[in-house]
Amino acid sequence: MLFAELEATSRKMAATSARSEKVSLLASLLRRLDPEEIAAAVAFLSAGPRQGRIGVGPSAVRAAASGPRSRAPELTLADVDSALERIAHLSGPGSAAERARSLSELLGRATEPEASFLIRLILGELRQGALEGVMEEGIAQAAAVLAGEVRRAAMLAGDLPAVARAALTGGQAGLGAFRLELFRPVQPMLAQPAGDLGEALERIGEAALEYKLDGARVQVHRSGDEVRVFSRQLNDVTHAVPELVETVRALPSGELILDGEVLALRPDGTPHPFQVTMRRFGRKLDVERVRHELPLTPFFFDVLRINGEDVFGRPARERHQALRELARDLAVPRLVTADRAEAEAFLDEALRRGHEGVMAKSPASPYEAGSRGLGWFKVKPAHTLDLVVLAAEWGHGRRRGWLSNLHLGARDPASGGFVMVGKTFKGMTDEMLAWQTRRFKDLAAAEDGYTVQLRPELVVEVAFGDVQESPHYAGGMALRFARVKRYREDKPAAEADTTESIRAILEGQVRKERAR
């Protein structure tokens, strides 16, 4: 298949908001693929190369994009996939220059629309609406199988392109080959954010509340004495966590799969910051030495298999009961309630113990790997600041034609100017996107085709989780999990919050950590 056909499908998907039309467009394209093209096409249309990161940064990508383009489509899907495969595997002296040269050559063989697609694909900026759920439905329609069967296979395989090939070449029988297998990790179930506990309880009703831990997500598989540990990205990290292996090996079940997190704790039981825990997962470590300097403590909150039996499809209340019977002392603290006051008290206790907040889970929900369904919600308190919009990037996919990703600046009392402290594209309604695009055009100072630099005049109220040290911004600080709450046209830029205010929050976090 010509790559131009896939690019055209992507454009058509971006131009429609109708889910059914997106699914039909995907199904139509998938039916026309050769078996060898399926994995690459599904990966491209899910907004990422099959190879993942290919080792070319944004500046190098944009430099490679400066050359001429092909007048007519000539690239095939196989051409693009093999070129990206070669680039991703270049290594050794001179590899950076060779990657840039190879990418420039690939883009030179592409038409302008194809090159634009590839650039955004590589930069992770391709938002065309082919989210995993839509892709699963497209695969199901193309293969004439049930969407639920595709979702189940994708959950068990952790590899949607492989599932697509199985469905499109083998139908129902092909999908039936995917089963929960020991030592083949599945994608972790994910949570949606909730504004507060009230919202979470309103959506779930009676909820199982658990401490929201800020540790390293782990999935642990055991068969007899063999134990292997996988990270959130499904990488094998067994070598880095020997104490976790020993703990699970001692449990009274010969075959099981557990989902949880590990944290580095202080002597008083409160957690170290996430960055401290992640020191245990460095590439080159003296594991035994670091283990004693920074021991990890596991907390489990779900079980997918126990005593050799798959239980991921059972209601959460049954899975948690099985978990507590297996390893009560390792289960994350939990409270089942529909009462707002009880829930608030539980949240307060979680925060007092140094955790991020709480998870609110439906007791009836199955384990839906890789999904942000309506079964899990996360509730965390957030700070707010009034900041100035310094620039905005053009959106893609559903946000094409709108200025979307905001560059946020704090006022610098020393210079009288503004210092960038983060970016965000979250929290914006369609109405807000349309309004700010019109407003930003009035404030535009310069544009390079991707980003519009603005006169620093417009103040926006931003909520965020916390502040961290960052070498990427001039002020040395960055906001984490920032999202737009509202614009403050009533407030001049001269009254925006300062770098001193942000520094005070950061220092307060540090003092709080030291006091624990």
Secondary structure, 3 states (H helix, E strand, C coil): CEHHHHHHHHHHHHHCCCHHHHHHHHHHHHHCCCHHHHHHHHHHHCCCCCCCCCCCCHHHHHHHCCCCCCCCCCCEHHHHHHHHHHHHCCCCCCHHHHHHHHHHHHHHCCCHHHHHHHHHHHHCCCCCCCCHHHHHHHHHHHHCCCHHHHHHHHHHHCCHHHHHHHHHHHHHHHHCCCCCCCCCCCCCCCCEECCCHHHHHHHHCCEEEEEECCCEEEEEEEECCEEEEEECCCCECHHHCHHHHHHHHCCCCCEEEEEEEEEEECCCCCECCHHHHHHHHCCCCCHHHHHHHCCEEEEEEEEEEECCEECCCCCHHHHHHHHHHHHHHHECCEEEECCHHHHHHHHHHHHHCCCCEEEEECCCCCCCCCCCCCCEEEECCCEEEEEEEEEEEEECHHHECCEEEEEEEEECCCCCCEEEEEEECCCCCHHHHHHHHHHHHHHEEEECCCEEEECCCCEEEEEECEEEECCCCCCCEEEECCEEEEECCCCCHHHCCEHHHHHHHHHHHHHHHHHC
